[in-house]
Amino acid sequence: MHINWNGLGEVLVVALTAGVGLVVLAALGINAFDYRTRALDRGTSTVVATATSALCAVACVALIGYGIYLTVNK
């Protein structure tokens, strides 16, 4: 039995990068949503915070959907 260490290392790096990236996107979206809530309380503009929060949520859903797609099609 031969283990392809290069392939295993590549999968490890991609999995760690995707996992950390997803967590960072989710945290950024939650932080932007919190900033939006505070801006509403102050009565200032919420356009950038709302857009950032929405884009992060869409990106998280897209990454999760892509991961499911890759898993199902194998």
VENSUL-V990470 format. One record per helix or strand of 3 or more residues. SS is the DSSP state (@ for helix, = for strand). FROM is the first residue (numbers start at 1). TO is the last residue. Records with the same first field share a line. If there is no record, write none. Layout:
SS=FROM-TO + FROM-TO
This chain:
@=5-42 + 47-72
